[in-house]
Protein backbone atom coordinates (compact mmCIF):
# COMPACT_ATOMS: atom_id res chain seq x y z
CA UNK A 1 0.00 0.00 0.00
CA UNK A 2 1.31 3.40 -0.98
CA UNK A 3 1.65 5.78 1.94
CA UNK A 4 1.33 9.54 1.72
CA UNK A 5 2.92 12.22 3.88
CA UNK A 6 0.55 15.13 4.45
CA UNK A 7 1.11 18.36 6.33
CA UNK A 8 -2.22 19.36 7.84
CA UNK A 9 -2.12 22.99 8.93
CA UNK A 10 -4.65 24.99 10.91
CA UNK A 11 -4.89 27.55 13.68
CA UNK A 12 -6.58 28.32 16.98
CA UNK A 13 -7.11 32.03 16.31
CA UNK A 14 -10.86 31.57 15.87
CA UNK A 15 -13.02 29.46 18.21
CA UNK A 16 -15.27 28.45 15.31
CA UNK A 17 -12.37 26.76 13.42
CA UNK A 18 -10.22 25.65 16.35
CA UNK A 19 -7.55 23.28 15.10
CA UNK A 20 -7.03 21.73 18.54
CA UNK A 21 -10.60 20.46 18.22
CA UNK A 22 -10.74 19.65 14.50
CA UNK A 23 -7.20 18.58 13.59
CA UNK A 24 -7.41 14.95 14.67
CA UNK A 25 -10.82 14.55 13.04
CA UNK A 26 -9.33 15.80 9.77
CA UNK A 27 -6.37 13.41 10.07
CA UNK A 28 -8.71 10.47 10.69
CA UNK A 29 -10.88 11.41 7.72
CA UNK A 30 -7.86 11.34 5.39
CA UNK A 31 -7.42 7.60 5.95
CA UNK A 32 -5.04 5.12 7.52
CA UNK A 33 -2.52 5.24 4.66
CA UNK A 34 -1.88 8.97 5.21
CA UNK A 35 0.82 9.95 7.66
CA UNK A 36 -0.64 13.27 8.76
CA UNK A 37 1.55 15.80 10.54
CA UNK A 38 -0.70 18.27 12.38
CA UNK A 39 0.70 21.75 12.93
CA UNK A 40 -0.24 25.34 13.66
CA UNK A 41 3.29 26.51 12.87
CA UNK A 42 3.13 28.44 9.61
CA UNK A 43 6.92 28.50 9.23
CA UNK A 44 6.65 24.80 8.34
CA UNK A 45 5.35 25.93 4.95
CA UNK A 46 8.74 27.39 4.06
CA UNK A 47 10.16 23.88 3.46
CA UNK A 48 7.71 21.19 2.35
CA UNK A 49 10.27 18.81 0.85
CA UNK A 50 9.27 16.03 3.27
CA UNK A 51 5.63 15.98 2.19
CA UNK A 52 3.49 14.79 -0.70
CA UNK A 53 0.73 17.28 -0.04
CA UNK A 54 -0.59 20.06 2.17
CA UNK A 55 -4.07 20.03 3.70
CA UNK A 56 -5.02 23.62 4.48
CA UNK A 57 -7.48 24.40 7.29
CA UNK A 58 -6.36 27.99 7.84
CA UNK A 59 -8.93 30.77 8.09
CA UNK A 60 -6.40 33.63 8.21
CA UNK A 61 -4.14 33.12 5.18
CA UNK A 62 -1.54 35.68 6.29
CA UNK A 63 1.93 34.27 5.55
CA UNK A 64 5.47 35.63 5.47
CA UNK A 65 7.24 35.84 2.12
CA UNK A 66 9.21 32.67 2.91
CA UNK A 67 6.08 30.74 3.92
CA UNK A 68 4.15 31.90 0.89
CA UNK A 69 7.00 31.17 -1.51
CA UNK A 70 7.52 27.74 0.06
CA UNK A 71 3.88 26.74 -0.31
CA UNK A 72 3.28 28.03 -3.81
CA UNK A 73 6.57 26.77 -5.23
CA UNK A 74 5.82 23.37 -3.67
CA UNK A 75 2.51 23.11 -5.51
CA UNK A 76 3.80 24.70 -8.70
CA UNK A 77 6.57 22.08 -8.84
CA UNK A 78 4.27 19.10 -8.43
CA UNK A 79 3.16 19.00 -4.79
CA UNK A 80 -0.48 18.52 -3.84
CA UNK A 81 -2.80 21.02 -2.17
CA UNK A 82 -6.13 20.20 -0.54
CA UNK A 83 -8.04 23.23 0.67
CA UNK A 84 -10.63 22.25 3.25
CA UNK A 85 -13.64 24.41 4.20
CA UNK A 86 -12.19 27.62 5.69
CA UNK A 87 -9.15 27.54 3.37
CA UNK A 88 -11.35 29.45 0.90
CA UNK A 89 -11.99 32.26 3.38
CA UNK A 90 -9.49 34.67 1.91
CA UNK A 91 -10.86 37.90 3.36
CA UNK A 92 -10.64 37.15 7.10
CA UNK A 93 -7.67 37.95 9.31
CA UNK A 94 -7.34 37.49 13.06
CA UNK A 95 -7.84 40.57 15.22
CA UNK A 96 -5.83 38.86 17.96
CA UNK A 97 -8.83 38.40 20.24
CA UNK A 98 -10.70 35.57 18.54
CA UNK A 99 -12.53 37.87 16.16
CA UNK A 100 -12.21 38.77 12.50
CA UNK A 101 -10.46 41.71 10.91
CA UNK A 102 -11.84 41.77 7.36
CA UNK A 103 -9.89 42.41 4.17
CA UNK A 104 -11.52 44.26 1.29
CA UNK A 105 -10.05 41.90 -1.30
CA UNK A 106 -9.08 38.21 -1.06
CA UNK A 107 -5.41 37.30 -0.69
CA UNK A 108 -4.46 37.35 -4.40
CA UNK A 109 -1.92 34.51 -4.38
CA UNK A 110 -4.33 32.14 -2.62
CA UNK A 111 -7.16 33.24 -4.90
CA UNK A 112 -5.03 32.28 -7.89
CA UNK A 113 -4.11 28.94 -6.33
CA UNK A 114 -7.65 27.96 -5.35
CA UNK A 115 -9.51 29.48 -8.27
CA UNK A 116 -12.28 30.81 -6.02
CA UNK A 117 -13.08 32.06 -2.54
CA UNK A 118 -15.69 32.16 0.23
CA UNK A 119 -18.25 34.97 0.32
CA UNK A 120 -20.59 33.95 3.16
CA UNK A 121 -22.71 31.27 4.78
CA UNK A 122 -26.09 30.79 6.47
CA UNK A 123 -26.58 28.73 9.64
CA UNK A 124 -25.38 25.15 9.85
CA UNK A 125 -27.94 22.75 8.45
CA UNK A 126 -28.51 19.46 6.69
CA UNK A 127 -28.26 19.71 2.92
CA UNK A 128 -27.62 17.55 -0.09
CA UNK A 129 -24.45 17.20 -2.13
CA UNK A 130 -24.90 16.20 -5.77
CA UNK A 131 -22.06 14.59 -7.71
CA UNK A 132 -22.09 16.35 -11.08
CA UNK A 133 -18.94 14.78 -12.55
CA UNK A 134 -18.38 11.10 -11.80
CA UNK A 135 -15.65 10.66 -14.41
CA UNK A 136 -12.88 11.88 -12.11
CA UNK A 137 -10.87 9.61 -9.78
CA UNK A 138 -12.15 11.52 -6.73
CA UNK A 139 -15.83 11.00 -7.53
CA UNK A 140 -15.86 7.82 -9.65
CA UNK A 141 -18.62 5.62 -8.27
CA UNK A 142 -19.59 8.08 -5.51
CA UNK A 143 -23.30 8.76 -5.13
CA UNK A 144 -25.19 11.83 -4.00
CA UNK A 145 -25.37 12.22 -0.23
CA UNK A 146 -26.66 14.35 2.64
CA UNK A 147 -24.48 16.07 5.24
CA UNK A 148 -24.89 18.34 8.25
CA UNK A 149 -22.43 21.19 7.92
CA UNK A 150 -21.95 24.90 7.36
CA UNK A 151 -22.93 25.53 3.71
CA UNK A 152 -20.46 27.83 2.02
CA UNK A 153 -21.37 30.38 -0.61
CA UNK A 154 -18.41 30.66 -3.00
CA UNK A 155 -17.45 32.75 -5.99
CA UNK A 156 -15.24 31.31 -8.71
CA UNK A 157 -14.63 31.27 -12.44
CA UNK A 158 -15.82 27.81 -13.40
CA UNK A 159 -13.99 28.05 -16.72
CA UNK A 160 -10.78 27.63 -14.70
CA UNK A 161 -12.05 24.72 -12.59
CA UNK A 162 -13.48 21.26 -12.90
CA UNK A 163 -16.47 21.13 -10.57
CA UNK A 164 -17.12 17.63 -9.24
CA UNK A 165 -19.94 18.21 -6.75
CA UNK A 166 -22.54 20.88 -6.02
CA UNK A 167 -24.74 21.89 -3.13
CA UNK A 168 -28.42 20.97 -3.10
CA UNK A 169 -29.75 23.39 -0.49
CA UNK A 170 -33.37 24.61 -0.43
CA UNK A 171 -32.38 28.25 0.17
CA UNK A 172 -29.12 28.58 -1.78
CA UNK A 173 -27.82 28.35 -5.30
CA UNK A 174 -26.09 25.16 -6.40
CA UNK A 175 -22.69 26.37 -5.23
CA UNK A 176 -19.68 24.13 -5.90
CA UNK A 177 -18.75 21.83 -3.02
CA UNK A 178 -15.81 20.00 -4.60
CA UNK A 179 -13.59 21.20 -7.42
CA UNK A 180 -10.17 20.44 -8.85
CA UNK A 181 -7.66 22.33 -10.95
CA UNK A 182 -4.00 22.35 -11.87
CA UNK A 183 -1.47 24.87 -10.63
CA UNK A 184 1.79 24.66 -12.53
CA UNK A 185 2.81 21.01 -12.30
CA UNK A 186 0.77 20.47 -9.12
CA UNK A 187 -2.79 19.47 -8.42
CA UNK A 188 -5.30 21.39 -6.33
CA UNK A 189 -8.56 20.17 -4.80
CA UNK A 190 -10.97 22.23 -2.75
CA UNK A 191 -13.74 20.75 -0.57
CA UNK A 192 -16.05 23.25 1.12
CA UNK A 193 -17.16 20.77 3.80
CA UNK A 194 -15.47 20.27 7.14
CA UNK A 195 -16.84 22.76 9.63
CA UNK A 196 -18.57 20.17 11.79
CA UNK A 197 -17.28 16.95 13.31
CA UNK A 198 -20.38 15.29 11.85
CA UNK A 199 -19.28 16.17 8.33
CA UNK A 200 -15.79 14.76 8.85
CA UNK A 201 -17.28 11.55 10.20
CA UNK A 202 -19.61 11.21 7.19
CA UNK A 203 -18.59 8.10 5.25
CA UNK A 204 -18.93 9.74 1.84
CA UNK A 205 -17.05 12.87 2.89
CA UNK A 206 -14.25 10.64 4.15
CA UNK A 207 -14.25 8.77 0.85
CA UNK A 208 -13.90 12.03 -1.07
CA UNK A 209 -11.09 13.32 1.17
CA UNK A 210 -9.17 10.05 0.97
CA UNK A 211 -9.38 10.06 -2.81
CA UNK A 212 -8.50 13.75 -2.96
CA UNK A 213 -5.22 13.18 -1.08
CA UNK A 214 -4.28 10.34 -3.40
CA UNK A 215 -5.13 12.33 -6.53
CA UNK A 216 -3.29 15.51 -5.57
CA UNK A 217 -0.27 13.49 -4.42
CA UNK A 218 0.05 11.67 -7.74
CA UNK A 219 0.99 14.66 -9.92
Steps between C-alpha positions, in 0.01 A plus 500: 500500500631840402534738792468876478659768716263791557556823688167600651510863609247700698476756777331577830447871433125454456284289734275399210790331311715389793767263375552345844143373468486419128854393409479137608159460337649625173796261530266206562283594203802493267544126556738252657752512214564873555770598745354832610719753678275747684640848555406859573853617421484693174879506462473130411370613161839646411642149440255231389756262350400222742136495392286381211224749566368778721152497653405859578254578781612859555243778525753786512726449197760756611847359426854636492677521165697183579187307601307616197785427260552157657136400463440629150829374358425160656169474316629659181777238486270202541389490864136452595268750667167418663309803621241402758199716595645821649804492268280691253436781748750741353363823645522425874797580721533454875450808716701329774200454728313217330317730262532590134675794341362506145695564181337685212647264241597131524867409537595505129754216502259263676217610272713404201592166656146402598314652208223633725420625848239510777244781509266398784288232662162452669451294817620142521244260360443171324525525123564284199817465296455400136784339306497676163815343353556132575773456239777622730701273733372691805132448420497182288224280638403746776129568538311807613482539877371713787718672760459727801746785467548871444402563135747730331409755237796528261596709201721356228561496127381154404683524168821458702373209711357154469201487733435150633218558749240767573280601789132408503367742761138622506599864560826533305630477148673181390840621617801276433593270788794317342722620218842424357751689290866502408753752624826479310602135523296446818144400570249692709174378653259706705223352718269750669389252768669450834363749749327241716629178652190334354610588148849359552351179635267466199602189306466664159688813605780277626500313170535826308781629724692173480479501122588869485828443688594216268415699187684818596802298615532318168594799282 
